[in-house]
Amino acid sequence: MKNATRIHDVRGHDAAHTSEPFDDLVQVARIGLINAARRWDPDRGSAFTTFAVPTILGELRRQFRDRTWTIRPPRDLQDPYRPVARALV
């Protein structure tokens, strides 16, 4: 349960600048934590948090991608758009 309390630390920079409800983001982060716990292999030599943080952030990014586009293009079209949008800002 120690790692579950770290979810608030890992929610990412985007979470502070979104209209997504905070409770929804916590739930998405918990799903990422569960996925990380299922996929983590301690025999590979990395700490759990080293594996879990990118997994949780990936789930949060997926949530933002899926919920913030008005028109829902496929992910393979959305992914290349992010660096272009950041470059234009």
TORPA-99607 format. One line per field, with one value per residue: residue number from 1; residue in one letter; x, y, z of N, C-alpha, C, O in turn. Coordinates in steps of 0.1 Angstrom, whole numbers, padded with zeros to 4 digits. Example, Ala and Ser with C-alpha at 12.3 -4.5 7.8 and 13.67 -1.06 7.14 Angstrom:
// TORPA-99607
seq 1,2
type A,S
nc1 0132,0128
nc2 -0057,-0022
nc3 0078,0071
cac1 0123,0137
cac2 -0045,-0011
cac3 0078,0071
cc1 0132,0129
cc2 -0033,0000
cc3 0078,0079
oc1 0142,0134
oc2 -0033,0011
oc3 0085,0080
//
This chain:
// TORPA-99607
seq 1,2,3,4,5,6,7,8,9,10,11,12,13,14,15,16,17,18,19,20,21,22,23,24,25,26,27,28,29,30,31,32,33,34,35,36,37,38,39,40,41,42,43,44,45,46,47,48,49,50,51,52,53,54,55,56,57,58,59,60,61,62,63,64,65,66,67,68,69,70,71,72,73,74,75,76,77,78,79,80,81,82,83,84,85,86,87,88,89
type M,K,N,A,T,R,I,H,D,V,R,G,H,D,A,A,H,T,S,E,P,F,D,D,L,V,Q,V,A,R,I,G,L,I,N,A,A,R,R,W,D,P,D,R,G,S,A,F,T,T,F,A,V,P,T,I,L,G,E,L,R,R,Q,F,R,D,R,T,W,T,I,R,P,P,R,D,L,Q,D,P,Y,R,P,V,A,R,A,L,V
nc1 0008,0021,0031,0008,0001,0019,0008,-0003,0019,0029,0012,0017,0027,0008,-0016,-0022,-0031,-0055,-0090,-0100,-0115,-0100,-0103,-0109,-0085,-0068,-0079,-0073,-0045,-0042,-0050,-0029,-0009,-0017,-0014,0013,0022,0014,0029,0056,0089,0108,0132,0146,0161,0155,0141,0108,0095,0109,0100,0072,0065,0068,0049,0025,0024,0021,-0005,-0019,-0013,-0025,-0052,-0056,-0052,-0073,-0096,-0095,-0096,-0118,-0128,-0123,-0096,-0077,-0052,-0027,-0026,-0029,-0006,0018,0011,0014,0042,0044,0024,0034,0057,0047,0037
nc2 -0012,0011,0021,0029,0053,0070,0078,0103,0118,0112,0119,0137,0166,0175,0170,0191,0211,0207,0199,0176,0157,0154,0130,0111,0110,0100,0074,0064,0065,0046,0023,0021,0016,-0010,-0024,-0021,-0036,-0061,-0066,-0063,-0076,-0088,-0101,-0089,-0069,-0042,-0016,-0015,0010,0023,0010,0013,0040,0051,0035,0043,0070,0067,0056,0078,0097,0084,0086,0114,0117,0102,0115,0142,0151,0165,0154,0121,0109,0080,0066,0064,0086,0106,0106,0115,0142,0155,0164,0183,0201,0211,0223,0245,0261
nc3 0000,0004,-0021,-0033,-0020,-0032,-0056,-0058,-0060,-0085,-0105,-0125,-0145,-0163,-0150,-0133,-0149,-0161,-0170,-0161,-0136,-0104,-0089,-0108,-0122,-0102,-0100,-0125,-0123,-0103,-0117,-0135,-0116,-0107,-0131,-0135,-0112,-0119,-0142,-0135,-0131,-0107,-0110,-0130,-0120,-0115,-0095,-0081,-0082,-0102,-0124,-0122,-0122,-0149,-0161,-0148,-0155,-0182,-0183,-0174,-0194,-0216,-0208,-0209,-0236,-0247,-0236,-0241,-0267,-0291,-0315,-0320,-0332,-0344,-0322,-0334,-0350,-0332,-0315,-0330,-0332,-0307,-0302,-0323,-0316,-0292,-0301,-0315,-0296
cac1 0000,0030,0032,-0005,0001,0027,0001,-0005,0032,0032,0001,0023,0025,-0005,-0028,-0024,-0036,-0066,-0103,-0103,-0117,-0088,-0106,-0108,-0070,-0063,-0084,-0065,-0032,-0043,-0050,-0015,-0002,-0021,-0008,0028,0024,0012,0040,0070,0096,0119,0144,0153,0170,0151,0132,0094,0091,0115,0091,0059,0063,0065,0036,0014,0024,0016,-0019,-0024,-0013,-0036,-0064,-0056,-0054,-0086,-0107,-0094,-0098,-0132,-0130,-0114,-0088,-0069,-0040,-0015,-0026,-0027,0008,0027,0006,0018,0054,0041,0016,0043,0066,0040,0034
cac2 0000,0023,0027,0035,0067,0078,0081,0117,0124,0107,0122,0144,0180,0178,0169,0204,0220,0200,0200,0163,0156,0148,0116,0103,0109,0091,0061,0060,0062,0033,0012,0020,0009,-0024,-0029,-0022,-0047,-0074,-0068,-0061,-0088,-0084,-0108,-0081,-0061,-0028,-0013,-0015,0023,0026,0004,0017,0054,0053,0028,0051,0082,0063,0055,0092,0103,0077,0092,0127,0116,0097,0123,0157,0154,0166,0144,0110,0102,0069,0070,0065,0099,0116,0105,0124,0155,0162,0172,0194,0211,0217,0232,0257,0270
cac3 0000,0004,-0034,-0036,-0016,-0041,-0068,-0058,-0065,-0099,-0114,-0136,-0147,-0170,-0141,-0126,-0159,-0169,-0164,-0156,-0121,-0097,-0085,-0120,-0124,-0092,-0104,-0137,-0118,-0096,-0128,-0139,-0105,-0108,-0143,-0132,-0103,-0127,-0152,-0130,-0128,-0098,-0115,-0140,-0113,-0113,-0084,-0085,-0085,-0115,-0134,-0120,-0125,-0163,-0164,-0143,-0163,-0195,-0182,-0173,-0208,-0224,-0203,-0215,-0251,-0250,-0231,-0244,-0281,-0294,-0324,-0316,-0343,-0339,-0314,-0342,-0356,-0321,-0310,-0337,-0331,-0295,-0303,-0332,-0309,-0282,-0309,-0319,-0284
cc1 0009,0031,0019,-0006,0010,0020,-0001,0008,0035,0022,0005,0019,0012,-0017,-0031,-0031,-0046,-0079,-0108,-0105,-0105,-0091,-0105,-0093,-0064,-0067,-0075,-0051,-0032,-0043,-0036,-0006,-0004,-0014,0007,0030,0023,0023,0054,0076,0108,0133,0152,0162,0166,0141,0118,0091,0097,0107,0077,0056,0060,0052,0024,0013,0018,0001,-0026,-0024,-0023,-0049,-0066,-0059,-0068,-0098,-0106,-0096,-0113,-0136,-0119,-0107,-0081,-0056,-0028,-0015,-0024,-0013,0017,0023,0011,0031,0052,0034,0025,0053,0060,0037,0045
cc2 0013,0029,0034,0050,0076,0083,0096,0124,0122,0112,0131,0158,0183,0178,0182,0214,0213,0202,0186,0163,0148,0133,0107,0100,0099,0076,0056,0057,0049,0021,0010,0013,-0006,-0030,-0031,-0034,-0060,-0077,-0068,-0074,-0084,-0091,-0100,-0070,-0046,-0027,-0012,0000,0028,0021,0010,0031,0057,0046,0037,0064,0079,0061,0069,0098,0097,0083,0106,0126,0112,0106,0138,0160,0155,0156,0133,0103,0090,0074,0072,0079,0109,0117,0115,0139,0163,0169,0184,0205,0218,0227,0245,0266,0278
cc3 0000,-0010,-0038,-0031,-0024,-0054,-0069,-0063,-0080,-0109,-0126,-0137,-0153,-0161,-0135,-0136,-0168,-0162,-0159,-0141,-0115,-0093,-0096,-0123,-0114,-0095,-0116,-0132,-0111,-0106,-0133,-0129,-0105,-0120,-0141,-0122,-0110,-0136,-0147,-0127,-0120,-0102,-0125,-0133,-0111,-0101,-0089,-0089,-0099,-0126,-0134,-0124,-0140,-0167,-0159,-0151,-0177,-0194,-0181,-0187,-0217,-0220,-0209,-0230,-0254,-0246,-0235,-0258,-0284,-0304,-0321,-0327,-0336,-0332,-0323,-0350,-0344,-0316,-0317,-0335,-0318,-0296,-0313,-0324,-0298,-0289,-0313,-0308,-0280
oc1 0004,0031,0019,-0012,0008,0025,0000,0007,0042,0023,-0002,0010,0006,-0027,-0043,-0037,-0047,-0080,-0119,-0096,-0100,-0082,-0101,-0089,-0055,-0059,-0071,-0045,-0022,-0037,-0032,0002,0005,-0009,0013,0040,0030,0027,0063,0070,0118,0143,0164,0169,0174,0134,0116,0084,0091,0106,0071,0045,0050,0045,0014,0002,0011,-0006,-0036,-0034,-0029,-0058,-0077,-0067,-0074,-0108,-0116,-0097,-0121,-0146,-0108,-0111,-0079,-0051,-0019,-0004,-0019,-0008,0024,0032,0014,0031,0058,0037,0024,0056,0067,0034,0044
oc2 0023,0042,0043,0058,0088,0091,0102,0135,0130,0109,0133,0163,0193,0184,0185,0224,0215,0205,0185,0168,0138,0125,0095,0089,0091,0067,0044,0047,0041,0010,-0001,0005,-0014,-0041,-0041,-0041,-0070,-0088,-0072,-0083,-0078,-0086,-0102,-0064,-0039,-0037,-0008,0001,0035,0027,0012,0034,0063,0051,0038,0068,0087,0065,0071,0105,0104,0086,0109,0134,0117,0106,0145,0172,0146,0149,0137,0092,0090,0084,0080,0083,0120,0128,0122,0148,0175,0181,0195,0217,0230,0237,0255,0278,0286
oc3 -0003,-0011,-0046,-0038,-0024,-0061,-0080,-0069,-0086,-0121,-0135,-0131,-0150,-0164,-0132,-0132,-0180,-0150,-0155,-0134,-0120,-0095,-0095,-0127,-0118,-0094,-0116,-0137,-0111,-0104,-0135,-0132,-0104,-0119,-0145,-0124,-0106,-0138,-0154,-0121,-0125,-0099,-0127,-0140,-0104,-0098,-0101,-0100,-0106,-0137,-0144,-0130,-0143,-0176,-0167,-0155,-0183,-0204,-0187,-0191,-0225,-0229,-0215,-0235,-0263,-0252,-0233,-0261,-0279,-0303,-0319,-0332,-0324,-0335,-0321,-0354,-0347,-0313,-0310,-0336,-0319,-0292,-0310,-0325,-0297,-0284,-0314,-0310,-0270
//
